[in-house]
Amino acid sequence: MSKSVSSTPSGGSVALTPLTGRDTEFSLLKDRWEQAQEGMGQVLLVVGQPGLGKSRLVQTLTQRVQAQASDASFTAAGESASASVEQDSPVIEWRCSQHFQNSELHPVSDYLERFLGVGHDPSATARFDRLARHLEDYDLCRPKFLALFAKLLFLPPDERYSATGLTPAREREETFRALGQWLRAYSDKRPILLVVEDLHWIDASTLEFLGHFIGEGPHDRILTVLTFRPEFKTPWPAPAHQTTLALNRLTRRQVAEWMRRDAGATLPESLVAQIYHRTSGVPLLVEEFTRMAHESTVFKSAGVGSPHVSAASPRELPQTLQELVMVRLDRMSSNREVAQLAATLGREFDYELLAAVVTVNEQTLRAELAKLVSAGILYVKGQPPACTYLFKHALLEEALHSAIDGAERRRLHQQVAEVMEARFTHLVETQPELLAEHFTEAGIIEKAIGYCLRAGLRSRDRFAHVEAISHLTKGLKLLETLEASPERDARELELLGPLGTAYIASRGYAAPEVGPVFRRARALCEQAGQTPQLFAMMWGNFAFHIVRGDFRVCTELADEAMAFGERLNDPGILMEALFLKALTRLYRGDFAGARDCCARGARRLRRPRAHSLLGRTRGPGCRRHSPLLSGAGLVAPRFTGQSAATQRRDARARARHESALQS
């Protein structure tokens, strides 16, 4: 069999070895694609341990689908119809990343950036024009859609569209709806293969969207292929149109067949046994060890007509993938700095960023990258300098990164982080979690915490509370490694405020995590003497207890709030404190008392100074992200009416009761 060529994931011509031992599995993929082509949408889950060939199997299907589409376009319009191959591609590929598993909708944003070709265009106007033209092609170029997709691409505001004006929760819902409509509109023009790789690293928002999308039922001409490791479990019930394909390791016979095919010769059983033992039948390892053996003195030829392969000494083959990668780099006479910095940047990286970080000149850099591509360690899409590189497998990136010693690894991460911070300001704005990771690995904890906070606030503002919690709790864990100081306490307070409201929005007011967060934040406020934030934390603590029905505690907290407001002679805080008392009395059945407190609070609301203080009583992260903390002045009239209505019903009930006793 000859080697096949794929444009996925590289976007260029990449030689792929023929599939070995996967005929049955690939037949299943072809069958599901044919059903999707006929209008019977399918979902296929491909499950397997790392290195078993999930991506390789999907690449082969992707190659087949793209070849079919190319043949159809040439048949329909001739060779001149190759105008916009990428825009007409039937393959949509969302790649989840270990480095972005807490970045909301990152696989979607990353794909749209690659698909529309906006990543290397410095002009925001040009990027926006490209987005608008694409949406026009699918009759989706409406102001709301433009605004939502522009936000996914982190485009700055443009005069041609206005902000959605929606609350974060509603904006999230509309974004999901827009993505679904875009996928359906795209599939109306052609059957599409939607591939989402590595769901074990998926962010909560993308996973939620997939759950909604798959739960809607079969999508006429869409085959959705999801790949993941066995530890990940899909959270949605399995629909009738969903199939699960579990991959197994190769047998010894299949490993021998693979090696014979690559060697073009009869192999000694001892060599097959060694490689099978080292690889345990994992296809990625079989491929890499066979390639390494082929490059070494293990494979020898005694002439074209009578090929012969010698047996190998056990010491000739490395013991681990990490050792194997380093041996291959040495044999290529590769510059280790380039390879190590590539692994430091992550599985996927831009040439422009790597060029800014390395110390070698551009000619050397291009030569070294070409070696890594030629060796099958990297894929490349595009031409330098406007190109992107991708490690063939996450295991290769991990092996290379883990081979760097601790001190050198910290130095490289610091080098990357500082260059990003100084020269790639768009990454600071759009991917603060990436800088947080590099500064963490570099041991520069204060900066890492600051970027964790920025990432948490960004996620919170996009109503991605699960991701916000992850970023903020990571910041708090890093904070534990710092010595006690007023600056440390101030930073902790900055993290706790939005963390408390994120817990409330994600898990509810009564979630067990809420109370401890606000209690700790209140203690820090008291230490620092931060009056407005202190009252906000009192509010949060009250919200936690009122929903749990701890009315005795709430009575004490409301009294403390009143005393706090009176001590400061602050009308805004007093108005809010009166609402706490009113709410507690309402839930305890003291309707007259609740009505009185609401009326007193409403009178204070009409005072001009109270309005100026309302904003200050919200701590960091409290504003408009927590319904109960949205302002006593807005909800007090409703509770006043509720108390009065309850009193009227109570009075009528007493009258009926007395009438019944007298009759």
Protein Blocks (a to p, Z undefined) as FASTA:
>chain_A
ZZdddfbfnlpacdddddehilmmmmmmmmmmmmmmnopacdddddddehilpmmmmmmm
mmmmmmmmmmmmmmmnojmlmmbmmlmpcbdcddddfklmmcghklmmmmmmmmnopmmm
mblklmmmmmmmmmmmnopacfklmmmmmmmnopacdfkbccekiafklmmmmmmmmmmm
mmmmmmmmoccddddehkllccfklmmmmmmmmmnopcfkaccdddddfkbccfbdcdfk
bccdddddddfklmmmmmmmmnopacdfklmmmmmmmnnopaklmmmmmmmmmmmmkbcc
ebjklgcdddddfklpcfbfklmmmmmmmmnopafklmmmmmmnojbdcfklmmmmmmbd
fklmmmmmmmmmmnomaccedjdfbbcdddfbfklmmmmmmmpcfklmmmmmmmmmmmmm
mmmmmlmmmmmmlmmmmmmmnopaklmmmmmmmmmmmmmmnopaklmmmmmmmmmmmmmm
pccdfklmmmmmmmmmmmmmmmmmmnojklmklmmmmmmmmmmmmmnopaklmmmmmmmm
mmmmmmnopaklmmmmmmmmmmmmmmnopaklmmmmmmmmmmmmmmnopamlmmmmmmmm
mmmmmpmklmmmmmmmpcehkaopafklnojklmmmmmmmmmmmmmmmmmmmmmmmmmmm
mZZ
